[in-house]
Amino acid sequence: MAFDEQPLAFDCAGDTLVGILARPELHTAARGVLVIVGGPQCRTGSHRQFTLLARDLARRGIPTLRFDYRGMGDSAGERRDFEQVDLDIRMALDLFFEQVPQLEEVVLWGLCDAASAALFYAHQDPRVSGLVLANPWVRTLEGQAKAQIKHYYRARLTDAATWRKVFSGKFDFRASVRGVLGALHKAVLPGRKARQGNRLLPERMRSAFERFGGPILLIISGEDLTAREFEDVVQASPSWRALLGTPRVTRQDLVEADHTFSRKAWKDQVADWTGEWLGSW
């Protein structure tokens, strides 16, 4: 289906934000997608992922808006982290509904900490009917260190290339030992506390997941430390496992993919899963 792209500028607390709306020329769906960008990125995404995703969805008749929140890309204002962008998301949604009168509801699509931002925002706005969460960010110092030990350093012990370096004398033992010891030190420290009371990020993410009652598409890369950290959090928590086991959650795993789905085949698969899921409920 043919579509067009329209650059847009809109206000957010006195700062000008910039976005791109991909709009089908005919038969615009009543369910749109707002792509939230994780930092530090802009609305194109790594390897043009968000540009290509928006165009693919528009060809399917699904209007899609991607934008830079304050302090990122072409948008003005001070840079802020993923827990400080609720107003940016709300202003982008206001613009989306204004520009596309056919809209009745919107799905938020986020990768990494943008997935976390989408999850934190979703239950606050009845216009949000669903979420696509790709490799959600649940990082704490402790969780990061444990994931490095479990999924990186352990894997290197069975990696043939590592042992070839060892036997050829090219392996940097000192740097490797420093890395392992640093990870072990962080793993036994209390996790870094979030700024909201004393609740850690994974716990607050779980609470937001519970408060949002709509359908969720979870996309997980097989070759990504952020995804491994998320899986470790889920496996360690009966509450998380129960949430992900509910019928409203659809999970897709791309076993060979990296964090940003850098290959064309991976980006195409993510777009296909997103489009099919959007039409399934």
MOSUL-V563810 format. One record per backbone hydrogen bond with DSSP energy under -0.5 kcal/mol. CO is the residue of the C=O (numbers start at 1). NH is the residue of the N-H. If there is no record, write none. Layout:
co->CO nh->NH
co->CO nh->NH
This chain:
co->2 nh->25
co->2 nh->26
co->4 nh->23
co->6 nh->21
co->8 nh->19
co->10 nh->17
co->12 nh->15
co->15 nh->12
co->15 nh->17
co->16 nh->76
co->17 nh->10
co->18 nh->68
co->19 nh->8
co->20 nh->22
co->20 nh->66
co->21 nh->6
co->21 nh->23
co->22 nh->64
co->23 nh->4
co->30 nh->32
co->30 nh->104
co->30 nh->105
co->32 nh->107
co->33 nh->35
co->33 nh->65
co->34 nh->36
co->34 nh->109
co->35 nh->67
co->36 nh->111
co->38 nh->41
co->42 nh->45
co->44 nh->50
co->44 nh->51
co->45 nh->48
co->46 nh->49
co->48 nh->52
co->49 nh->53
co->50 nh->54
co->51 nh->55
co->52 nh->56
co->53 nh->57
co->54 nh->58
co->55 nh->59
co->56 nh->60
co->57 nh->60
co->57 nh->62
co->58 nh->61
co->61 nh->29
co->61 nh->63
co->63 nh->33
co->64 nh->22
co->65 nh->35
co->66 nh->20
co->67 nh->69
co->68 nh->18
co->69 nh->72
co->70 nh->80
co->72 nh->75
co->76 nh->71
co->81 nh->84
co->82 nh->85
co->85 nh->89
co->86 nh->90
co->87 nh->91
co->88 nh->92
co->89 nh->93
co->90 nh->94
co->91 nh->95
co->92 nh->96
co->93 nh->97
co->94 nh->98
co->95 nh->99
co->96 nh->100
co->99 nh->101
co->100 nh->103
co->105 nh->32
co->106 nh->129
co->106 nh->130
co->107 nh->34
co->108 nh->132
co->109 nh->36
co->110 nh->134
co->111 nh->114
co->112 nh->115
co->112 nh->116
co->112 nh->137
co->113 nh->117
co->114 nh->118
co->115 nh->119
co->116 nh->120
co->117 nh->121
co->118 nh->122
co->119 nh->123
co->121 nh->124
co->122 nh->125
co->125 nh->128
co->127 nh->106
co->127 nh->129
co->129 nh->215
co->130 nh->108
co->131 nh->133
co->131 nh->217
co->132 nh->110
co->132 nh->134
co->133 nh->135
co->133 nh->219
co->134 nh->112
co->136 nh->138
co->140 nh->144
co->141 nh->145
co->142 nh->146
co->143 nh->147
co->144 nh->148
co->145 nh->149
co->146 nh->150
co->147 nh->151
co->147 nh->152
co->148 nh->152
co->148 nh->153
co->149 nh->154
co->152 nh->156
co->153 nh->157
co->154 nh->157
co->154 nh->158
co->155 nh->158
co->156 nh->159
co->158 nh->160
co->159 nh->163
co->160 nh->164
co->161 nh->165
co->162 nh->166
co->163 nh->167
co->164 nh->168
co->165 nh->169
co->165 nh->170
co->165 nh->171
co->166 nh->169
co->171 nh->173
co->172 nh->176
co->173 nh->177
co->174 nh->178
co->175 nh->179
co->176 nh->180
co->177 nh->181
co->178 nh->182
co->179 nh->183
co->180 nh->184
co->181 nh->185
co->182 nh->186
co->183 nh->187
co->184 nh->188
co->185 nh->189
co->186 nh->189
co->195 nh->197
co->196 nh->199
co->200 nh->204
co->201 nh->205
co->202 nh->206
co->203 nh->207
co->204 nh->208
co->205 nh->209
co->206 nh->210
co->207 nh->211
co->208 nh->212
co->211 nh->213
co->215 nh->131
co->216 nh->218
co->216 nh->250
co->217 nh->133
co->217 nh->219
co->218 nh->220
co->218 nh->252
co->219 nh->135
co->220 nh->254
co->224 nh->228
co->225 nh->229
co->226 nh->230
co->227 nh->231
co->228 nh->232
co->229 nh->233
co->230 nh->234
co->231 nh->235
co->232 nh->236
co->234 nh->237
co->237 nh->241
co->238 nh->242
co->239 nh->243
co->240 nh->244
co->241 nh->245
co->243 nh->246
co->246 nh->249
co->248 nh->216
co->248 nh->250
co->250 nh->218
co->252 nh->220
co->253 nh->255
co->254 nh->222
co->254 nh->257
co->257 nh->223
co->258 nh->261
co->263 nh->267
co->264 nh->268
co->265 nh->269
co->266 nh->270
co->267 nh->271
co->268 nh->272
co->269 nh->273
co->270 nh->274
co->271 nh->275
co->272 nh->276
co->273 nh->277
co->274 nh->278
co->275 nh->279
co->277 nh->280
